[in-house]
Amino acid sequence: MSNKPCFNVRVYGLLINNNNELLISDEQEYGMRFSKFPGGGLEYGEGLIEGLKREFMEECNMSVEITAHFYTTDFFVKSAFNDSQLISVYYRVKNTSDITFAAKTLVFDFDGEGDILQSFRWVKLSDLKPCDLTFPIDQYVAELLIKEL
């Protein structure tokens, strides 16, 4: 019996507003809390851009336009949730519809209760630290963003 590799393709958006703030998603799922960039897993049959647009509509109720590729994972990353290998693609995005979600100022400031919770907050690029994000690959992307500033 062969050991078939399992890949998990993820796509994320780096949304920076007019105040030079980056959007971060705080989430609770799978019994843990984590902070990450908006986005998620690619569904079978969709392309990266289509998947990212769907994720922003599902999570933020907002349309986005992809403005540039930022980074694609170029080293091995194991999923925090299962035995798959992550391949994560990050794009710069800008919103093409109004931002209607209520941005929070505190980490994990969820409305309501339940197994799956999500809230959003803006972090000033000048204050951004890799530790603002939970997962090592997002921390690496934050470092790249900080270096670029």
C-alpha positions in Angstrom: 0.0 0.0 0.0 1.5 3.3 -1.0 1.5 6.4 1.2 -0.3 9.0 -0.9 0.7 12.6 -0.2 -2.1 14.9 0.8 -1.9 18.6 -0.1 -4.1 21.3 1.3 -4.1 24.4 -0.9 -4.9 27.7 1.0 -5.4 31.2 -0.3 -5.2 34.4 1.7 -5.7 38.1 1.1 -3.6 41.0 2.5 -6.1 43.8 2.7 -4.6 47.2 3.7 -7.1 50.1 4.2 -6.6 53.8 3.7 -5.2 54.2 7.2 -2.3 51.8 6.5 -3.9 49.1 8.6 -3.9 45.4 7.8 -7.0 43.2 8.2 -6.6 40.2 10.6 -9.2 37.5 11.3 -9.5 36.1 14.8 -11.2 32.7 14.8 -12.3 30.0 17.1 -12.7 26.5 15.5 -11.6 22.9 16.2 -11.5 23.8 19.9 -8.7 26.4 19.5 -8.3 30.1 18.9 -6.1 31.6 16.2 -5.4 34.8 14.4 -4.7 34.7 10.6 -5.2 36.6 7.4 -8.7 36.4 5.8 -9.0 33.4 3.4 -9.0 29.7 3.6 -9.0 26.4 1.7 -9.5 26.1 -2.0 -12.5 24.0 -3.0 -12.2 21.3 -5.7 -12.7 22.8 -9.1 -11.9 26.5 -8.3 -8.9 28.5 -9.1 -6.9 30.5 -6.6 -8.4 33.9 -7.4 -11.9 32.5 -7.5 -11.4 30.8 -4.2 -10.0 34.0 -2.5 -13.0 36.0 -3.8 -15.4 33.4 -2.4 -13.6 33.3 0.9 -13.8 37.1 1.3 -17.5 37.1 0.4 -18.2 34.2 2.9 -16.1 35.7 5.7 -16.3 39.4 5.3 -19.4 39.8 3.1 -17.2 41.9 0.8 -16.0 41.8 -2.8 -12.3 42.1 -3.5 -10.0 42.6 -6.4 -6.6 40.9 -6.5 -4.0 43.5 -7.1 -0.8 41.5 -6.9 0.7 38.1 -5.9 2.6 38.5 -2.6 4.0 35.1 -1.6 3.6 31.3 -2.2 4.9 28.8 0.4 8.3 27.6 -0.8 9.2 25.4 2.2 7.4 22.4 3.9 4.6 23.4 6.2 2.5 20.7 7.9 -1.1 21.6 8.7 -1.9 22.4 12.4 -5.2 20.4 12.1 -4.3 17.2 10.2 -1.5 15.3 8.3 -1.7 17.3 5.1 1.1 19.5 3.6 0.0 23.1 3.3 0.6 25.1 0.2 -0.4 28.7 0.9 -0.7 31.5 -1.6 -1.0 35.1 -0.5 -2.3 38.0 -2.6 -2.6 41.7 -2.0 -6.3 42.6 -2.4 -8.4 45.7 -2.3 -12.1 45.9 -1.5 -14.5 46.7 -4.4 -17.6 46.8 -2.1 -18.2 48.6 1.2 -16.7 47.2 4.4 -19.8 46.4 6.5 -18.4 44.2 9.2 -17.8 45.7 12.7 -14.0 45.8 13.3 -12.9 45.0 16.8 -10.0 46.4 18.8 -9.4 43.4 21.1 -8.2 40.0 20.1 -10.9 37.3 20.1 -13.7 39.7 20.8 -16.4 37.5 19.4 -20.1 38.3 19.3 -22.2 35.4 20.5 -21.2 31.9 21.4 -20.7 28.6 19.5 -18.1 26.2 18.2 -17.1 28.4 15.2 -16.6 32.1 15.8 -14.9 34.9 13.9 -14.1 38.6 14.3 -12.0 41.1 12.5 -9.6 43.8 13.5 -7.3 46.3 11.8 -3.6 46.3 12.8 -1.5 49.4 11.9 1.3 48.3 9.6 3.7 50.3 11.8 2.6 48.2 14.8 2.5 44.8 13.0 4.5 42.0 14.7 4.7 38.4 13.5 3.4 37.2 16.9 0.1 39.0 16.0 -0.6 35.9 13.9 -0.8 32.3 15.2 0.6 30.1 12.5 4.2 30.0 11.4 3.5 30.6 7.7 1.4 33.7 8.5 4.2 34.9 10.8 6.7 34.5 8.0 4.4 36.5 5.6 4.1 39.2 8.3 7.9 39.4 8.5 8.0 39.8 4.7 5.4 42.6 4.9 7.4 44.3 7.7 10.6 44.1 5.7 8.9 45.6 2.7 7.8 48.7 4.7 
